[in-house]
Amino acid sequence: MNFYTFARAVVNCVLKPLYRIEISGTEHFPKEGGVLLCANHIDNLDPPVVGITAPRPIYFMAKAELFKHPLGKKLMENIQAFPVKRGLSDREALRTGLRYLKEDKVVGLFPEGTRNNTGEVGKGLAGAGFFALRSNAHIVPCAIIGPYKPFKKLKVIYGRPIDFTAMRENKVSAEEATDVIMSEIRKLIENDRKA
């Protein structure tokens, strides 16, 4: 058993009962091929929550500050995270993410770039659109619906993959592509509110 599998099992035992996590839509998640998984960001616990609820292992893009200390760097690498310098066009992070997608892995992103605990989905950064347009990965939206309160229900909803064929052919901008992804995440939240 590798460290990722072990950590996932431990976190699962703690977080699922604590937040009464309800998962839906995993049947939409592609069983193979590269997947760009994009979720809204409401809490520091979002990465582990998505990590334990997604059907496949995830390579998360994480802020570079978490890799500065040797112990932090080792931990982040063991849980399959890779660094990105926020606020910059980080070519190395973009190359790494594209490589993972081409290797048929799941790359996890929070396109808002920072936590947004207003309950509304903010504007996403262009990086998500860049990955969606530059790869042939499946683009899966994910909605995390809180709040994170012990023993109150937390929902994680996986949407159907977004068809990016026309956007890739029409060479839309990365910003436009990201807007489409964020719109799909918003729809997941709105549909849940109506249900």
The 8 nearest C-alpha neighbors of each residue, nearest first, counted from 0:
[[1, 4, 5, 2, 3, 6, 8, 7],
 [0, 2, 4, 3, 5, 77, 6, 78],
 [1, 3, 5, 4, 6, 77, 0, 78],
 [4, 2, 78, 6, 5, 1, 7, 77],
 [5, 3, 7, 2, 1, 6, 8, 0],
 [4, 6, 2, 8, 7, 3, 1, 9],
 [7, 5, 9, 3, 8, 4, 2, 10],
 [6, 8, 4, 10, 5, 9, 51, 11],
 [7, 9, 11, 5, 6, 10, 4, 12],
 [10, 8, 6, 12, 11, 7, 5, 13],
 [11, 9, 13, 7, 12, 8, 14, 6],
 [10, 12, 8, 9, 13, 14, 15, 51],
 [13, 11, 9, 10, 14, 15, 8, 16],
 [12, 14, 10, 11, 15, 17, 16, 9],
 [13, 15, 17, 11, 16, 18, 10, 12],
 [16, 14, 20, 19, 11, 17, 18, 13],
 [15, 17, 19, 18, 14, 13, 20, 12],
 [18, 16, 14, 149, 150, 15, 19, 13],
 [19, 17, 150, 149, 20, 16, 15, 151],
 [20, 18, 16, 152, 15, 17, 150, 153],
 [21, 19, 153, 15, 18, 154, 152, 22],
 [20, 22, 154, 153, 155, 19, 23, 152],
 [23, 21, 155, 156, 154, 20, 52, 24],
 [24, 22, 156, 25, 157, 155, 21, 154],
 [23, 25, 157, 26, 27, 156, 158, 22],
 [26, 24, 28, 27, 23, 157, 54, 53],
 [25, 27, 24, 28, 23, 29, 157, 159],
 [28, 26, 159, 25, 24, 29, 158, 157],
 [27, 29, 25, 26, 30, 159, 54, 139],
 [30, 28, 31, 27, 32, 137, 34, 160],
 [29, 31, 28, 32, 55, 54, 27, 26],
 [32, 30, 29, 33, 103, 34, 104, 28],
 [33, 31, 103, 34, 104, 136, 29, 30],
 [103, 32, 34, 136, 100, 104, 105, 137],
 [35, 33, 105, 137, 136, 138, 36, 106],
 [34, 36, 138, 106, 105, 137, 139, 136],
 [35, 37, 107, 139, 34, 106, 140, 108],
 [38, 36, 108, 140, 109, 141, 107, 139],
 [39, 37, 141, 109, 142, 140, 40, 108],
 [38, 40, 109, 142, 143, 120, 41, 111],
 [39, 41, 114, 109, 115, 42, 38, 45],
 [42, 40, 116, 115, 114, 39, 45, 43],
 [41, 43, 44, 45, 114, 40, 116, 147],
 [44, 42, 45, 46, 41, 114, 40, 47],
 [43, 45, 42, 46, 47, 48, 41, 147],
 [44, 46, 48, 42, 43, 47, 49, 40],
 [47, 45, 49, 48, 44, 50, 43, 59],
 [48, 46, 50, 49, 45, 44, 51, 10],
 [49, 47, 45, 50, 51, 46, 44, 52],
 [48, 50, 52, 46, 47, 51, 53, 45],
 [49, 51, 47, 48, 52, 53, 46, 57],
 [52, 50, 48, 49, 11, 7, 53, 47],
 [51, 53, 49, 50, 48, 54, 22, 155],
 [52, 54, 55, 50, 49, 51, 25, 56],
 [53, 55, 52, 25, 56, 28, 51, 30],
 [54, 56, 53, 57, 105, 30, 50, 104],
 [57, 55, 105, 58, 50, 54, 53, 104],
 [58, 56, 105, 106, 59, 107, 55, 50],
 [57, 59, 106, 79, 80, 107, 105, 60],
 [60, 58, 107, 80, 106, 57, 61, 108],
 [59, 61, 81, 80, 82, 108, 83, 107],
 [62, 60, 82, 83, 81, 59, 80, 63],
 [63, 61, 83, 64, 82, 65, 84, 85],
 [62, 64, 82, 83, 84, 65, 66, 61],
 [65, 63, 66, 67, 62, 84, 82, 68],
 [64, 66, 63, 67, 71, 62, 72, 68],
 [65, 67, 72, 64, 71, 63, 68, 75],
 [68, 66, 64, 65, 72, 69, 71, 63],
 [67, 69, 71, 70, 66, 72, 65, 64],
 [70, 68, 72, 71, 73, 67, 66, 74],
 [71, 69, 73, 72, 68, 74, 66, 75],
 [70, 72, 74, 68, 66, 73, 69, 65],
 [71, 73, 66, 69, 75, 70, 74, 68],
 [74, 72, 70, 76, 71, 75, 77, 69],
 [73, 75, 77, 71, 76, 72, 70, 78],
 [76, 74, 80, 72, 78, 77, 73, 71],
 [75, 77, 79, 73, 78, 80, 74, 72],
 [78, 76, 74, 79, 75, 73, 2, 3],
 [77, 79, 3, 75, 76, 80, 74, 2],
 [80, 78, 58, 76, 77, 75, 59, 81],
 [81, 79, 59, 75, 58, 76, 60, 78],
 [80, 82, 60, 61, 59, 79, 76, 83],
 [83, 81, 63, 61, 62, 60, 92, 84],
 [82, 84, 63, 62, 92, 61, 85, 89],
 [85, 83, 63, 89, 87, 62, 86, 82],
 [84, 86, 87, 83, 62, 63, 112, 89],
 [85, 87, 84, 88, 89, 112, 83, 124],
 [88, 86, 85, 89, 84, 83, 90, 126],
 [87, 89, 90, 86, 84, 85, 93, 126],
 [90, 88, 92, 91, 87, 84, 83, 93],
 [89, 91, 93, 92, 88, 94, 95, 87],
 [90, 92, 94, 93, 89, 95, 83, 96],
 [93, 91, 95, 83, 94, 89, 90, 96],
 [94, 92, 90, 96, 91, 95, 97, 89],
 [95, 93, 91, 97, 92, 96, 90, 98],
 [96, 94, 92, 98, 93, 97, 91, 99],
 [95, 97, 93, 99, 98, 94, 92, 100],
 [98, 96, 100, 94, 99, 95, 101, 93],
 [97, 99, 101, 95, 96, 100, 94, 102],
 [100, 98, 102, 96, 104, 101, 97, 95],
 [99, 101, 33, 97, 103, 104, 102, 98],
 [100, 102, 98, 103, 99, 97, 33, 134],
 [101, 103, 99, 100, 104, 98, 33, 32],
 [33, 104, 102, 32, 100, 101, 99, 105],
 [105, 103, 33, 100, 99, 102, 34, 106],
 [104, 106, 34, 57, 33, 35, 58, 107],
 [107, 105, 58, 35, 57, 59, 36, 34],
 [106, 108, 59, 36, 58, 57, 37, 35],
 [109, 107, 37, 110, 60, 36, 59, 38],
 [108, 110, 38, 111, 37, 39, 112, 40],
 [111, 109, 123, 112, 124, 108, 127, 37],
 [112, 110, 123, 113, 109, 122, 124, 121],
 [113, 111, 110, 109, 124, 114, 123, 85],
 [114, 112, 111, 115, 40, 109, 110, 41],
 [115, 113, 40, 41, 42, 116, 112, 111],
 [114, 116, 41, 117, 40, 113, 121, 118],
 [115, 117, 41, 118, 114, 42, 119, 40],
 [118, 116, 119, 115, 41, 120, 121, 114],
 [117, 119, 116, 120, 115, 41, 144, 145],
 [120, 118, 117, 121, 115, 116, 185, 188],
 [119, 121, 185, 39, 118, 122, 181, 115],
 [122, 120, 111, 119, 123, 115, 181, 39],
 [121, 123, 111, 124, 120, 181, 178, 110],
 [124, 122, 111, 110, 177, 121, 181, 125],
 [123, 125, 110, 126, 111, 127, 112, 122],
 [124, 126, 174, 173, 128, 127, 177, 129],
 [127, 125, 129, 128, 124, 130, 173, 110],
 [128, 126, 130, 129, 125, 177, 110, 131],
 [127, 129, 173, 177, 176, 131, 125, 126],
 [128, 130, 126, 173, 132, 127, 131, 133],
 [131, 129, 133, 127, 128, 132, 134, 126],
 [130, 132, 128, 129, 134, 133, 127, 138],
 [133, 131, 129, 167, 130, 134, 128, 173],
 [134, 132, 130, 131, 129, 135, 97, 167],
 [135, 133, 136, 132, 131, 130, 97, 100],
 [134, 136, 137, 133, 131, 33, 132, 101],
 [137, 135, 33, 34, 134, 35, 138, 100],
 [136, 138, 34, 160, 35, 33, 139, 135],
 [139, 137, 35, 160, 161, 34, 36, 136],
 [138, 140, 160, 36, 35, 158, 37, 137],
 [141, 139, 37, 158, 184, 38, 36, 157],
 [140, 142, 38, 157, 156, 37, 184, 158],
 [143, 141, 156, 38, 184, 155, 39, 144],
 [144, 142, 155, 154, 39, 145, 156, 141],
 [143, 145, 154, 153, 142, 155, 146, 188],
 [146, 144, 153, 147, 143, 154, 152, 41],
 [145, 147, 148, 144, 153, 151, 152, 41],
 [146, 148, 145, 153, 149, 18, 151, 42],
 [147, 149, 151, 146, 150, 18, 145, 152],
 [148, 150, 18, 17, 151, 147, 19, 152],
 [149, 151, 18, 17, 19, 148, 152, 16],
 [152, 150, 148, 149, 18, 19, 153, 147],
 [151, 153, 19, 18, 20, 150, 154, 21],
 [154, 152, 20, 145, 18, 144, 19, 21],
 [155, 153, 21, 144, 20, 143, 22, 156],
 [154, 156, 143, 22, 142, 21, 144, 23],
 [157, 155, 23, 142, 141, 24, 22, 154],
 [158, 156, 24, 141, 25, 140, 23, 142],
 [159, 157, 140, 24, 141, 139, 160, 156],
 [158, 160, 27, 139, 161, 157, 28, 140],
 [161, 159, 139, 138, 137, 158, 162, 140],
 [162, 160, 138, 163, 159, 139, 137, 140],
 [163, 161, 164, 160, 138, 165, 137, 166],
 [162, 164, 166, 165, 161, 167, 131, 132],
 [165, 163, 167, 166, 162, 168, 169, 135],
 [166, 164, 168, 167, 163, 169, 162, 170],
 [165, 167, 169, 163, 168, 164, 171, 170],
 [166, 168, 170, 164, 165, 132, 169, 163],
 [167, 169, 165, 166, 170, 164, 171, 163],
 [170, 168, 166, 167, 171, 165, 164, 172],
 [171, 169, 167, 168, 166, 172, 132, 165],
 [170, 172, 166, 169, 175, 173, 176, 167],
 [173, 171, 175, 174, 176, 170, 128, 129],
 [172, 174, 128, 129, 176, 125, 175, 177],
 [175, 173, 125, 177, 172, 176, 128, 178],
 [176, 174, 178, 172, 177, 173, 171, 179],
 [175, 177, 128, 173, 179, 178, 174, 172],
 [176, 178, 128, 180, 174, 179, 175, 127],
 [179, 177, 175, 181, 176, 180, 182, 174],
 [180, 178, 182, 176, 177, 181, 183, 175],
 [179, 181, 177, 183, 182, 178, 184, 176],
 [182, 180, 184, 178, 183, 179, 177, 185],
 [181, 183, 185, 179, 180, 184, 178, 186],
 [182, 184, 186, 180, 185, 181, 140, 179],
 [183, 185, 181, 187, 186, 182, 140, 142],
 [186, 184, 182, 188, 183, 187, 189, 181],
 [187, 185, 189, 183, 188, 184, 190, 182],
 [186, 188, 184, 190, 185, 189, 142, 191],
 [187, 189, 191, 185, 186, 190, 142, 192],
 [190, 188, 186, 192, 191, 187, 185, 193],
 [191, 189, 193, 187, 192, 188, 186, 194],
 [190, 192, 194, 188, 189, 193, 187, 186],
 [191, 193, 189, 190, 194, 188, 187, 186],
 [194, 192, 190, 191, 189, 188, 187, 186],
 [193, 191, 192, 190, 189, 188, 187, 186]]
